């Protein structure tokens, strides 16, 4: 049937359908094609950004159908993404350190076997397994103590930390697993895991669990970082910096008379090459550094709690301060970790200019478009929210966490206000809220404990040849350049720095255990040292000598240090020394004789004032 033969009504219906299907221009908005083409390129790009959500925000429907522009200010999508990737990197480093060192430190044949610590914890709990578990929560309570199970925790942690670090996709299950794995290691690590940054990583890692969805796997978050987490991180950074500042003002007098930085670069745990040059700066400059340190740690943290502009400035001050500390010494991953909560000071409006210059155009376009859509969706959800929505499971969990944070923080803030302030202390076994601080006192002289060994049978002979054990980063030879190590952490080298504060070995059972391992099986701890003397063969005797170290002058022909012998720190120890075995058993570092085993012979001796005299 032709068009002319169709009924008149059918033709009218066809015309109406065609008219409805044809898009009609909006009244008052008709523009010619030529005018559209003549628009400047910058304006065309601006309208395209508004169409796809734009990097500067998006638009959401308001009341009455009006559009409301949604700004990226005080929204923390990008901060959450950056925070999780950065935390994944820190977890990867921490678990990597554990993988390389834990066998020699905590293994069955290590310096401080973790199995013996767990047995001691169980004995203190009167063999009540549940009490022992809550005193030191760890997955290792559920498996047989072995080096393999200890290292499996580290390997699993390294594998899981790659997900947020590289892929960017993460959920609460993965973050909870990372937190549990590292908690399990720290709670059995004893002295070698008693550093403040271990608990700081656990506290940061716990609050990170609430950022990602519970099960869903998204590279881009569905919602902005919850305000609870944002404020928890800011308060954490506030506590870290204020705690560090107060412990200094209340501690060493040199912090009050502005002379501490004159000694710090030389006497800090593990100096780097830049420390050598910074130490040689004029004394007036060191006074300026000390005063600046007080401003950054005691005044600048207040900016973290202020409105946006002051908070942004305060966050930049803290990040810059941590960067300066990273350049001037080897403080493990402490300064890198302190930057993590500072990320929550920067909203999307501040971070977007950093994202825009990225050379990866796909990433830039994806971020720009998704942010706009997220802003619109979040704003529309906020406008449609009713009273019942505040009682959803997610909101109730946030409420519980808020009360948990307030309850656990009570002791922490009391400690900050106390004149008897303590630092790097936990008030709960899960280490959720802790106290922090560093360098409450600064040594004016650098002492170093140097371990030496001999193959001479008559080691008491003055002509006996003694050779030094060389550590990986701790100062030893005077011509050895200071190392560049951070964020890597050498736990034994750090504890050797602490050991030099004591007058003798009596206060440091782990050091006696180390010397015993060097006598019985040097290969068990060889991974912790740079070089073993005598081609790794067990020596006849090992001793410890105390030296005074100072930075050399620039004119001293390539030497970085100059040193002078102070005296004996621990006399020569030999393999099978009964006093050493008793000492290690008394400190839980060796098992008591099994029933039927011949006990070590006891020596007749006069009463001693210290165990060191006995050794």
Secondary structure, DSSP 4 states (H G I P E B T S, - for coil): --TTTS-HHHHHHHHHHHHHHSPPPPTT----HHHHHHS-HHHHHHHHHHHTT-TTEEEEE-GGG-EEEEE-TT--HHHHHHHHHHHHHHHHHHHHHHHHHHHHHHSTTSSS-HHHHHHHHHHHTTT-HHHHHHHS--GGGGS---HHHHHHHHHHHHHHHHIIIII--B-HHHHHHHHHHHHHHHHHHGGGG-SHHHHHHHHHHHHHTTTS-SS--BSS-SSPPPHHHHHHHHHHHHHHHHHHHHHHHTS-HHHHTT-THHHHHHHSSS--HHHHHHHTS-HHHHHHHHHHHHIIIIIGGGGGGS-HHHHHHHHHHHHHHHHHHHHH---TTHHHHHHHHHGGG--HHHHHHHHHT-S-HHHHHHHHHHHHHHHHHHHHHHHH--GGGGGSHHHHHHHHHHHHHHHHHHHHHHHHHSTT---S-BSSTT-SSB-----SS--SSEEEEEEEEE--SSTTSTT---EEPEESSS--STTSPPP--TTS--HHHHHHHHHTTSSSGGG-HHHHHHHHHHHH-GGGTGGGEEE-GGGGPPPSEEEEEEEEEEEPPTTSTT-SEEEEEEEEEEEEE-TT-HHHHHHHHHTTSSPPPPTTSPPPPPPP----S-HHHH-
